[in-house]
Amino acid sequence: MIVGRFGLDLKKKKTQREIAKELGISRSYVSRIEKRALMKMFHEFYRAEKEKRKREKGK
């Protein structure tokens, strides 16, 4: 969903409405899934950066 939404596969970006139609779900459900996925990626990025800084500080 994230790949299609933001065109990460080098194809045209899709709207939430287009994704909803493809998957047979509501646009609002696409929005909720998208939000959860982006938050998971943000938290993972933040955790990885925190670990990286911790390792660099220990050198």
N, CA, C and O atoms as CSV, one atom per row, in Angstrom:
chain,resi,resn,atom,element,x,y,z
A,1,MET,N,N,0.817,-1.187,0.000
A,1,MET,CA,C,0.000,0.000,0.000
A,1,MET,C,C,0.867,1.259,0.000
A,1,MET,O,O,0.607,2.187,-0.766
A,2,ILE,N,N,1.876,1.299,0.836
A,2,ILE,CA,C,2.756,2.471,0.911
A,2,ILE,C,C,3.508,2.653,-0.405
A,2,ILE,O,O,3.671,3.775,-0.885
A,3,VAL,N,N,3.959,1.557,-0.975
A,3,VAL,CA,C,4.687,1.618,-2.253
A,3,VAL,C,C,3.813,2.262,-3.324
A,3,VAL,O,O,4.253,3.179,-4.017
A,4,GLY,N,N,2.599,1.793,-3.459
A,4,GLY,CA,C,1.692,2.339,-4.466
A,4,GLY,C,C,1.274,3.767,-4.169
A,4,GLY,O,O,1.171,4.596,-5.072
A,5,ARG,N,N,1.036,4.043,-2.911
A,5,ARG,CA,C,0.557,5.371,-2.506
A,5,ARG,C,C,1.562,6.466,-2.836
A,5,ARG,O,O,1.189,7.549,-3.286
A,6,PHE,N,N,2.840,6.175,-2.608
A,6,PHE,CA,C,3.870,7.188,-2.796
A,6,PHE,C,C,4.717,6.969,-4.044
A,6,PHE,O,O,5.704,7.674,-4.252
A,7,GLY,N,N,4.345,6.004,-4.871
A,7,GLY,CA,C,5.052,5.779,-6.129
A,7,GLY,C,C,6.469,5.261,-5.953
A,7,GLY,O,O,7.339,5.560,-6.771
A,8,LEU,N,N,6.716,4.493,-4.907
A,8,LEU,CA,C,8.062,3.996,-4.623
A,8,LEU,C,C,8.509,2.917,-5.597
A,8,LEU,O,O,9.683,2.550,-5.630
A,9,ASP,N,N,7.575,2.412,-6.386
A,9,ASP,CA,C,7.909,1.420,-7.410
A,9,ASP,C,C,8.177,2.103,-8.755
A,9,ASP,O,O,8.173,1.462,-9.806
A,10,LEU,N,N,8.410,3.412,-8.696
A,10,LEU,CA,C,8.697,4.244,-9.871
A,10,LEU,C,C,7.521,4.329,-10.833
A,10,LEU,O,O,7.688,4.681,-12.001
A,11,LYS,N,N,6.350,4.009,-10.344
A,11,LYS,CA,C,5.122,4.167,-11.118
A,11,LYS,C,C,4.374,5.389,-10.580
A,11,LYS,O,O,4.817,6.040,-9.634
A,12,LYS,N,N,3.249,5.678,-11.193
A,12,LYS,CA,C,2.428,6.816,-10.779
A,12,LYS,C,C,1.948,6.636,-9.334
A,12,LYS,O,O,1.561,5.540,-8.927
A,13,LYS,N,N,1.980,7.723,-8.575
A,13,LYS,CA,C,1.427,7.694,-7.227
A,13,LYS,C,C,-0.070,7.434,-7.318
A,13,LYS,O,O,-0.735,7.899,-8.244
A,14,LYS,N,N,-0.594,6.688,-6.353
A,14,LYS,CA,C,-2.022,6.381,-6.339
A,14,LYS,C,C,-2.694,7.136,-5.200
A,14,LYS,O,O,-2.085,7.390,-4.160
A,15,THR,N,N,-3.928,7.483,-5.407
A,15,THR,CA,C,-4.698,8.118,-4.340
A,15,THR,C,C,-5.213,7.045,-3.388
A,15,THR,O,O,-5.227,5.858,-3.711
A,16,GLN,N,N,-5.631,7.485,-2.220
A,16,GLN,CA,C,-6.235,6.545,-1.274
A,16,GLN,C,C,-7.480,5.922,-1.890
A,16,GLN,O,O,-7.767,4.746,-1.666
A,17,ARG,N,N,-8.208,6.697,-2.655
A,17,ARG,CA,C,-9.430,6.199,-3.297
A,17,ARG,C,C,-9.101,5.089,-4.299
A,17,ARG,O,O,-9.806,4.082,-4.363
A,18,GLU,N,N,-8.025,5.273,-5.086
A,18,GLU,CA,C,-7.620,4.256,-6.065
A,18,GLU,C,C,-7.202,2.962,-5.369
A,18,GLU,O,O,-7.565,1.868,-5.801
A,19,ILE,N,N,-6.445,3.099,-4.300
A,19,ILE,CA,C,-5.994,1.923,-3.547
A,19,ILE,C,C,-7.192,1.206,-2.927
A,19,ILE,O,O,-7.272,-0.022,-2.958
A,20,ALA,N,N,-8.111,1.973,-2.370
A,20,ALA,CA,C,-9.314,1.388,-1.762
A,20,ALA,C,C,-10.099,0.580,-2.782
A,20,ALA,O,O,-10.567,-0.519,-2.485
A,21,LYS,N,N,-10.241,1.120,-3.968
A,21,LYS,CA,C,-10.989,0.424,-5.018
A,21,LYS,C,C,-10.288,-0.875,-5.407
A,21,LYS,O,O,-10.941,-1.905,-5.577
A,22,GLU,N,N,-8.958,-0.833,-5.551
A,22,GLU,CA,C,-8.186,-2.036,-5.909
A,22,GLU,C,C,-8.325,-3.128,-4.855
A,22,GLU,O,O,-8.437,-4.309,-5.184
A,23,LEU,N,N,-8.317,-2.724,-3.586
A,23,LEU,CA,C,-8.350,-3.691,-2.489
A,23,LEU,C,C,-9.763,-4.034,-2.023
A,23,LEU,O,O,-9.954,-4.960,-1.234
A,24,GLY,N,N,-10.739,-3.294,-2.507
A,24,GLY,CA,C,-12.119,-3.551,-2.103
A,24,GLY,C,C,-12.408,-3.157,-0.669
A,24,GLY,O,O,-13.187,-3.817,0.019
A,25,ILE,N,N,-11.779,-2.073,-0.214
A,25,ILE,CA,C,-11.991,-1.564,1.141
A,25,ILE,C,C,-12.321,-0.076,1.057
A,25,ILE,O,O,-12.212,0.531,-0.008
A,26,SER,N,N,-12.721,0.502,2.177
A,26,SER,CA,C,-13.081,1.923,2.165
A,26,SER,C,C,-11.828,2.799,2.146
A,26,SER,O,O,-10.745,2.373,2.547
A,27,ARG,N,N,-12.003,4.023,1.673
A,27,ARG,CA,C,-10.895,4.967,1.647
A,27,ARG,C,C,-10.436,5.296,3.066
A,27,ARG,O,O,-9.243,5.475,3.310
A,28,SER,N,N,-11.375,5.374,3.992
A,28,SER,CA,C,-11.002,5.681,5.372
A,28,SER,C,C,-10.174,4.550,5.983
A,28,SER,O,O,-9.293,4.799,6.806
A,29,TYR,N,N,-10.456,3.307,5.581
A,29,TYR,CA,C,-9.654,2.187,6.078
A,29,TYR,C,C,-8.242,2.248,5.493
A,29,TYR,O,O,-7.268,1.951,6.183
A,30,VAL,N,N,-8.136,2.633,4.226
A,30,VAL,CA,C,-6.814,2.825,3.614
A,30,VAL,C,C,-6.053,3.882,4.404
A,30,VAL,O,O,-4.863,3.723,4.675
A,31,SER,N,N,-6.732,4.950,4.770
A,31,SER,CA,C,-6.108,6.028,5.534
A,31,SER,C,C,-5.579,5.520,6.874
A,31,SER,O,O,-4.466,5.860,7.276
A,32,ARG,N,N,-6.373,4.713,7.557
A,32,ARG,CA,C,-5.941,4.172,8.859
A,32,ARG,C,C,-4.745,3.246,8.706
A,32,ARG,O,O,-3.798,3.315,9.490
A,33,ILE,N,N,-4.783,2.378,7.699
A,33,ILE,CA,C,-3.666,1.453,7.459
A,33,ILE,C,C,-2.411,2.243,7.114
A,33,ILE,O,O,-1.326,1.954,7.620
A,34,GLU,N,N,-2.564,3.240,6.252
A,34,GLU,CA,C,-1.435,4.078,5.843
A,34,GLU,C,C,-0.810,4.771,7.058
A,34,GLU,O,O,0.411,4.785,7.214
A,35,LYS,N,N,-1.649,5.338,7.902
A,35,LYS,CA,C,-1.156,6.033,9.092
A,35,LYS,C,C,-0.377,5.083,9.998
A,35,LYS,O,O,0.701,5.427,10.484
A,36,ARG,N,N,-0.926,3.885,10.224
A,36,ARG,CA,C,-0.234,2.904,11.071
A,36,ARG,C,C,1.105,2.497,10.476
A,36,ARG,O,O,2.102,2.393,11.191
A,37,ALA,N,N,1.129,2.267,9.169
A,37,ALA,CA,C,2.363,1.849,8.501
A,37,ALA,C,C,3.423,2.941,8.577
A,37,ALA,O,O,4.591,2.657,8.843
A,38,LEU,N,N,3.025,4.183,8.347
A,38,LEU,CA,C,3.979,5.293,8.412
A,38,LEU,C,C,4.513,5.485,9.828
A,38,LEU,O,O,5.693,5.783,10.013
A,39,MET,N,N,3.649,5.315,10.825
A,39,MET,CA,C,4.106,5.438,12.215
A,39,MET,C,C,5.080,4.323,12.576
A,39,MET,O,O,6.059,4.562,13.283
A,40,LYS,N,N,4.822,3.110,12.100
A,40,LYS,CA,C,5.751,2.006,12.354
A,40,LYS,C,C,7.109,2.297,11.732
A,40,LYS,O,O,8.145,2.054,12.352
A,41,MET,N,N,7.107,2.816,10.508
A,41,MET,CA,C,8.373,3.140,9.843
A,41,MET,C,C,9.091,4.263,10.583
A,41,MET,O,O,10.309,4.211,10.757
A,42,PHE,N,N,8.347,5.279,11.020
A,42,PHE,CA,C,8.942,6.383,11.763
A,42,PHE,C,C,9.586,5.881,13.052
A,42,PHE,O,O,10.725,6.230,13.360
A,43,HIS,N,N,8.857,5.065,13.797
A,43,HIS,CA,C,9.388,4.562,15.068
A,43,HIS,C,C,10.609,3.675,14.851
A,43,HIS,O,O,11.556,3.738,15.635
A,44,GLU,N,N,10.608,2.865,13.821
A,44,GLU,CA,C,11.766,2.021,13.521
A,44,GLU,C,C,12.968,2.882,13.137
A,44,GLU,O,O,14.087,2.619,13.576
A,45,PHE,N,N,12.739,3.896,12.329
A,45,PHE,CA,C,13.817,4.804,11.945
A,45,PHE,C,C,14.382,5.501,13.181
A,45,PHE,O,O,15.599,5.583,13.347
A,46,TYR,N,N,13.503,6.001,14.043
A,46,TYR,CA,C,13.923,6.689,15.258
A,46,TYR,C,C,14.726,5.749,16.155
A,46,TYR,O,O,15.762,6.139,16.694
A,47,ARG,N,N,14.250,4.511,16.318
A,47,ARG,CA,C,14.953,3.532,17.150
A,47,ARG,C,C,16.332,3.236,16.583
A,47,ARG,O,O,17.312,3.179,17.326
A,48,ALA,N,N,16.414,3.045,15.268
A,48,ALA,CA,C,17.691,2.743,14.624
A,48,ALA,C,C,18.664,3.909,14.767
A,48,ALA,O,O,19.852,3.697,15.011
A,49,GLU,N,N,18.176,5.131,14.617
A,49,GLU,CA,C,19.037,6.311,14.771
A,49,GLU,C,C,19.530,6.435,16.206
A,49,GLU,O,O,20.685,6.789,16.442
A,50,LYS,N,N,18.666,6.147,17.148
A,50,LYS,CA,C,19.033,6.211,18.563
A,50,LYS,C,C,20.135,5.192,18.865
A,50,LYS,O,O,21.099,5.506,19.562
A,51,GLU,N,N,19.990,3.973,18.340
A,51,GLU,CA,C,21.009,2.937,18.521
A,51,GLU,C,C,22.327,3.338,17.865
A,51,GLU,O,O,23.399,3.119,18.429
A,52,LYS,N,N,22.245,3.918,16.690
A,52,LYS,CA,C,23.441,4.354,15.963
A,52,LYS,C,C,24.202,5.400,16.777
A,52,LYS,O,O,25.422,5.319,16.917
A,53,ARG,N,N,23.481,6.375,17.308
A,53,ARG,CA,C,24.120,7.421,18.125
A,53,ARG,C,C,24.738,6.833,19.388
A,53,ARG,O,O,25.809,7.254,19.824
A,54,LYS,N,N,24.054,5.862,19.964
A,54,LYS,CA,C,24.542,5.215,21.182
A,54,LYS,C,C,25.869,4.499,20.904
A,54,LYS,O,O,26.811,4.591,21.692
A,55,ARG,N,N,25.931,3.777,19.760
A,55,ARG,CA,C,27.172,3.084,19.382
A,55,ARG,C,C,28.294,4.070,19.093
A,55,ARG,O,O,29.437,3.850,19.493
A,56,GLU,N,N,27.971,5.157,18.400
A,56,GLU,CA,C,28.988,6.156,18.064
A,56,GLU,C,C,29.507,6.855,19.311
A,56,GLU,O,O,30.691,7.184,19.387
A,57,LYS,N,N,28.655,7.081,20.267
A,57,LYS,CA,C,29.047,7.734,21.513
A,57,LYS,C,C,29.985,6.845,22.322
A,57,LYS,O,O,30.860,7.339,23.033
A,58,GLY,N,N,29.800,5.538,22.210
A,58,GLY,CA,C,30.606,4.585,22.954
A,58,GLY,C,C,32.000,4.377,22.392
A,58,GLY,O,O,32.838,3.749,23.039
A,59,LYS,N,N,32.262,4.892,21.199
A,59,LYS,CA,C,33.582,4.697,20.570
A,59,LYS,C,C,34.637,5.563,21.197
A,59,LYS,O,O,35.797,5.519,20.786
